[in-house]
């Protein structure tokens, strides 16, 4: 089995579309959000999901349904749930290895934004996948923040309208990227790549070959063209009623590439939409500028 690719970024950072794109490469397989690195044990992980975010298991259920039965229906999702329930004593490492074996010889791609909110989860990821390639995907903190607020306001999973005291987009962005930077600094040279999501989506013919070359997979025109169609992923749509999610809701409803959206480059300075009268903190500005944002 090839070592996996793990995409590291906070939510609302183009990870669904990027994973969908890369997963259409003939030698790679893009998963929905597996969220396997949050716990060491499968039983503990499922309990955590049930307690905090029940929809966080949807990606894992959809992946198992698709890989076991070739389709995602309410029946195949129920079978996937039974499969998980029969293996509560498994480690999450065993589950991840099982999925990697199912998609072999293709490279498994994982993108689970919840992973980067905890340095402990990143260490679990590294313990499970010590030789994985890690792609650090960034997005401007201002557009990320606006997108987070939009998600919070429109999706019932967050229990109602945005409350800046409860959901601070700047804090989410900052914690995630600080954790990622600290983690990737411990990796050997060449094991991770950082790329601005805006640049990638605005210049596919420039950056897709670079990523493919870094991963050691095909860079021919057919392979690059295949990656321009994330909508062909089996996870690029809403799932059945018992596992609707598994990716960003906007991507699930409209998985087409939208390069113009990624070209938006606002200024870092200025009042924040979600915190009137306040700007980004000096620490956030410093980190954003390190990533190349102005």
C-alpha positions as CSV (number, residue, x, y, z in Angstrom):
1,X,0.0,0.0,0.0
2,X,1.3,3.5,-0.8
3,X,1.6,5.8,2.1
4,X,-1.4,8.1,2.4
5,X,-1.8,11.8,1.8
6,X,-3.3,13.8,4.7
7,X,-4.6,17.3,4.1
8,X,-4.2,19.6,7.0
9,X,-6.4,22.7,7.3
10,X,-9.2,24.2,9.4
11,X,-12.8,24.0,8.1
12,X,-13.8,26.2,5.2
13,X,-10.4,26.1,3.6
14,X,-11.2,24.4,0.3
15,X,-10.4,21.0,1.6
16,X,-13.5,19.3,0.2
17,X,-12.9,20.4,-3.3
18,X,-9.1,19.9,-3.1
19,X,-9.6,16.3,-1.8
20,X,-12.2,15.7,-4.4
21,X,-9.9,16.9,-7.1
22,X,-6.8,15.0,-6.0
23,X,-8.9,11.9,-5.5
24,X,-9.8,11.7,-9.2
25,X,-6.2,11.1,-10.0
26,X,-5.9,7.5,-11.3
27,X,-3.5,6.6,-8.6
28,X,-5.2,8.3,-5.6
29,X,-8.5,7.9,-3.8
30,X,-10.1,10.9,-2.0
31,X,-12.1,10.0,1.1
32,X,-14.8,12.0,2.8
33,X,-14.1,13.2,6.3
34,X,-13.1,10.1,8.3
35,X,-12.3,11.9,11.6
36,X,-10.4,8.8,12.7
37,X,-7.5,10.6,14.3
38,X,-9.6,12.1,17.1
39,X,-9.3,9.0,19.3
40,X,-7.1,5.9,19.5
41,X,-10.0,3.4,19.8
42,X,-13.0,3.0,17.5
43,X,-15.5,2.6,20.3
44,X,-14.3,5.8,22.0
45,X,-14.5,7.6,18.7
46,X,-18.1,6.6,18.0
47,X,-19.1,7.6,21.5
48,X,-17.4,11.0,21.1
49,X,-19.2,11.6,17.8
50,X,-22.6,10.6,19.3
51,X,-22.0,13.0,22.2
52,X,-20.7,16.0,20.3
53,X,-21.3,15.9,16.6
54,X,-23.4,12.9,15.4
55,X,-22.9,13.9,11.7
56,X,-19.1,13.5,12.1
57,X,-19.4,9.8,11.5
58,X,-21.2,10.3,8.2
59,X,-18.0,10.3,6.1
60,X,-16.8,7.1,7.6
61,X,-20.1,5.4,7.0
62,X,-20.3,6.6,3.4
63,X,-16.8,5.4,2.7
64,X,-17.5,2.0,4.1
65,X,-20.8,1.7,2.2
66,X,-19.2,2.7,-1.1
67,X,-16.1,0.4,-0.7
68,X,-18.1,-2.6,0.6
69,X,-21.2,-2.4,-1.6
70,X,-20.3,0.0,-4.4
71,X,-23.1,2.4,-3.6
72,X,-24.3,4.6,-0.8
73,X,-27.9,3.9,0.2
74,X,-29.7,3.8,3.5
75,X,-29.3,0.0,3.4
76,X,-25.6,0.0,2.7
77,X,-25.0,2.7,5.3
78,X,-26.9,0.6,7.9
79,X,-24.6,-2.3,6.9
80,X,-21.6,0.0,7.4
81,X,-22.9,0.9,10.9
82,X,-23.3,-2.8,11.8
83,X,-19.7,-3.4,10.6
84,X,-18.4,-0.6,12.9
85,X,-20.5,-1.8,15.8
86,X,-19.0,-5.3,15.5
87,X,-15.5,-3.8,15.8
88,X,-15.7,-1.4,18.7
89,X,-12.6,-2.9,20.2
90,X,-10.5,-2.0,17.0
91,X,-8.0,0.8,17.2
92,X,-8.6,3.6,14.8
93,X,-5.2,2.6,13.3
94,X,-6.7,-0.7,12.3
95,X,-9.7,1.0,10.7
96,X,-7.5,3.3,8.8
97,X,-5.3,0.5,7.6
98,X,-8.4,-1.5,6.6
99,X,-9.6,1.4,4.4
100,X,-6.2,1.9,2.9
101,X,-6.1,-1.7,2.0
102,X,-9.5,-1.5,0.3
103,X,-8.4,1.3,-2.0
104,X,-4.9,0.0,-2.7
105,X,-2.9,0.2,-4.9
106,X,-4.3,3.8,-5.0
107,X,-3.1,6.3,-2.4
108,X,-5.7,7.1,0.3
109,X,-6.3,10.8,0.8
110,X,-7.7,11.9,4.2
111,X,-9.0,15.4,5.0
112,X,-10.6,15.8,8.3
113,X,-10.5,19.5,9.6
114,X,-11.2,18.4,13.1
115,X,-7.8,16.7,13.3
116,X,-5.9,20.0,13.3
117,X,-7.8,21.6,16.2
118,X,-5.8,19.5,18.6
119,X,-2.0,18.8,18.7
120,X,-3.0,15.4,20.3
121,X,-5.0,14.4,17.2
122,X,-2.1,15.4,15.0
123,X,0.2,13.1,17.0
124,X,-2.3,10.3,16.6
125,X,-2.3,10.9,12.9
126,X,1.5,10.8,12.8
127,X,1.6,7.6,14.9
128,X,-0.9,5.9,12.6
129,X,0.7,7.3,9.4
130,X,4.4,8.1,10.2
131,X,5.4,8.1,6.5
132,X,2.4,9.9,5.1
133,X,2.7,13.1,3.0
134,X,1.1,16.1,4.6
135,X,-0.4,18.9,2.5
136,X,-0.9,22.1,4.5
137,X,-3.7,24.0,2.8
138,X,-4.2,27.6,3.7
139,X,-6.9,30.2,3.0
140,X,-7.0,33.9,3.8
141,X,-8.3,34.4,7.4
142,X,-10.8,37.0,6.4
143,X,-12.6,34.9,3.8
144,X,-12.2,31.8,6.0
145,X,-14.0,33.7,8.8
146,X,-16.8,34.9,6.6
147,X,-17.3,31.3,5.3
148,X,-17.3,29.9,8.8
149,X,-20.0,32.4,9.9
150,X,-22.0,31.6,6.8
151,X,-21.8,27.9,7.7
152,X,-22.8,28.5,11.3
153,X,-25.8,30.6,10.4
154,X,-27.1,28.2,7.7
155,X,-26.7,24.8,9.3
156,X,-28.7,23.4,12.2
157,X,-25.8,21.2,13.3
158,X,-24.3,24.3,15.0
159,X,-27.5,24.9,16.9
160,X,-28.7,28.2,15.5
161,X,-27.3,31.5,14.4
162,X,-23.7,32.6,14.9
163,X,-22.7,33.7,18.4
164,X,-19.2,35.4,18.3
165,X,-18.8,34.6,21.9
166,X,-19.2,30.9,21.1
167,X,-17.8,30.7,17.6
168,X,-14.8,33.0,16.9
169,X,-13.6,32.4,13.3
170,X,-10.2,34.1,14.0
171,X,-9.6,31.9,16.9
172,X,-10.5,28.7,14.9
173,X,-8.2,29.8,12.1
174,X,-5.3,30.7,14.4
175,X,-5.4,27.6,16.6
176,X,-5.6,25.3,13.6
177,X,-2.7,26.8,11.7
178,X,-0.5,27.2,14.8
179,X,-1.0,23.5,15.5
180,X,-0.2,22.6,11.9
181,X,2.9,24.7,11.7
182,X,4.2,23.3,15.0
183,X,3.5,19.8,13.8
184,X,5.0,20.1,10.3
185,X,8.2,21.6,11.7
186,X,8.9,18.2,13.3
187,X,8.6,16.4,9.9
188,X,11.6,15.5,7.7
189,X,12.3,17.8,4.7
190,X,10.0,16.9,1.8
191,X,7.3,15.1,3.9
192,X,5.0,18.2,3.9
193,X,4.0,20.9,1.4
194,X,2.2,24.1,2.1
195,X,0.1,25.7,-0.6
196,X,-2.4,28.6,-0.7
197,X,-5.8,27.2,-1.6
198,X,-6.5,30.4,-3.6
199,X,-3.4,29.9,-5.7
200,X,-4.1,26.2,-6.3
201,X,-7.7,26.7,-7.5
202,X,-6.8,29.7,-9.6
203,X,-3.9,28.0,-11.5
204,X,-4.6,24.3,-11.7
205,X,-2.2,23.6,-14.5
206,X,0.6,25.1,-12.5
207,X,0.0,23.5,-9.1
208,X,-1.6,20.1,-9.8
209,X,1.5,18.8,-11.6
210,X,3.7,20.1,-8.8
211,X,1.6,18.2,-6.2
212,X,1.6,15.1,-8.3
213,X,5.3,15.2,-8.7
214,X,5.8,15.7,-5.0
215,X,3.7,12.6,-4.3
216,X,5.4,10.6,-7.0
217,X,2.3,9.9,-9.0
218,X,1.6,10.4,-12.7
219,X,1.9,14.0,-14.1
220,X,0.7,13.3,-17.7
221,X,-2.1,15.4,-19.2
222,X,-4.8,12.7,-18.7
223,X,-4.1,12.5,-15.0
224,X,-4.1,16.3,-14.6
225,X,-7.3,16.6,-16.5
226,X,-9.0,13.9,-14.3
227,X,-8.2,16.0,-11.2
228,X,-10.1,19.0,-12.7
229,X,-13.4,17.2,-12.1
230,X,-14.1,16.8,-8.4
231,X,-17.8,16.4,-9.2
232,X,-17.1,12.8,-10.3
233,X,-16.1,11.7,-6.8
234,X,-18.7,9.3,-5.3
235,X,-18.7,11.6,-2.3
236,X,-19.4,14.8,-4.2
237,X,-23.1,14.8,-3.4
238,X,-25.4,14.6,-0.4
239,X,-25.5,11.1,1.0
240,X,-28.6,9.0,1.9
241,X,-30.9,10.1,4.7
242,X,-28.9,8.3,7.4
243,X,-25.5,9.7,6.3
244,X,-26.1,13.0,4.5
245,X,-22.9,14.8,5.3
246,X,-19.2,13.8,5.1
247,X,-17.9,16.9,3.3
248,X,-18.5,20.6,3.3
249,X,-22.3,21.3,2.8
250,X,-21.6,23.8,0.0
251,X,-19.4,21.3,-1.9
252,X,-22.0,18.5,-1.5
253,X,-24.7,20.7,-3.0
254,X,-22.5,22.1,-5.8
255,X,-19.2,20.3,-6.3
256,X,-18.0,22.1,-9.4
257,X,-14.8,24.0,-9.5
258,X,-15.3,27.7,-9.0
259,X,-11.9,29.4,-9.6
260,X,-13.2,32.9,-9.6
261,X,-14.3,32.4,-6.0
262,X,-10.8,31.5,-5.0
263,X,-9.3,34.6,-6.6
264,X,-10.7,36.9,-3.9
265,X,-7.8,38.4,-2.0
266,X,-9.0,40.9,0.7
267,X,-6.7,42.9,2.9
268,X,-5.7,41.7,6.3
269,X,-6.2,45.1,7.8
270,X,-9.6,46.4,8.7
271,X,-12.6,45.8,10.9
272,X,-13.8,42.2,11.1
273,X,-17.4,41.4,10.0
274,X,-17.9,39.1,13.0
275,X,-16.4,41.5,15.6
276,X,-17.2,45.1,14.8
277,X,-14.6,47.6,16.0
278,X,-11.8,45.0,16.1
279,X,-9.1,44.0,13.7
280,X,-7.1,40.8,13.5
281,X,-4.7,40.3,16.4
282,X,-1.0,40.9,15.8
283,X,-0.4,37.1,16.2
284,X,-2.9,36.3,13.4
285,X,-1.5,39.0,11.2
286,X,2.0,37.6,11.6
287,X,0.9,34.1,10.8
288,X,-1.1,35.1,7.8
289,X,1.7,37.2,6.4
290,X,4.0,34.2,6.9
291,X,1.6,32.3,4.6
292,X,1.8,35.0,2.0
293,X,-1.4,37.0,2.7
294,X,-1.3,40.8,2.7
